[in-house]
Amino acid sequence: MKVWMIVSCLFVLSACGQQDNLNAKGEKGAFEAYTDSQVEALQRAKGVEDELNKADEARRKQLEQVQ
């Protein structure tokens, strides 16, 4: 009975180990892909924010020159 228990545990553990090896080869999991896309979206948003701030500053300088 112990032999069957040990064999089944080794079978389960070996199956879990193979999944980890697949991710170690460079394949991204769902969580990593999601976080990468969120980081990219934040970087784009920061870029847009910088552009808007520059445009706002330029508009304010124009208004100050007119007055």
C-alpha positions, -999 to +999 in steps of 0.1 A: +000+000+000+029+024+008+044+017-026+013+028-044+010+059-022+047+068-029+043+062-067+012+083-069+028+111-050+058+110-073+035+110-103+017+141-090+049+159-082+065+152-115+034+165-133+037+198-113+074+200-121+068+199-158+045+229-157+072+249-139+098+239-165+075+251-193+072+286-177+110+287-170+116+284-208+103+318-214+066+313-218+046+339-199+018+329-177-015+348-177-006+369-147+027+380-161+011+388-195-016+409-177+009+428-156+031+435-186+001+449-205-008+470-175+027+484-172+027+493-209-007+511-205+007+531-176+037+541-195+016+553-224-007+572-200+023+589-185+035+599-219+001+614-228+000+632-195+035+647-202+023+659-236-008+674-221+012+692-194+035+706-220+006+718-242-010+734-211+022+752-202+026+765-237-010+777-237-005+795-204+026+812-217+007+823-247-020+838-226+005+856-204+022+872-235-012+884-248-022+900-215 
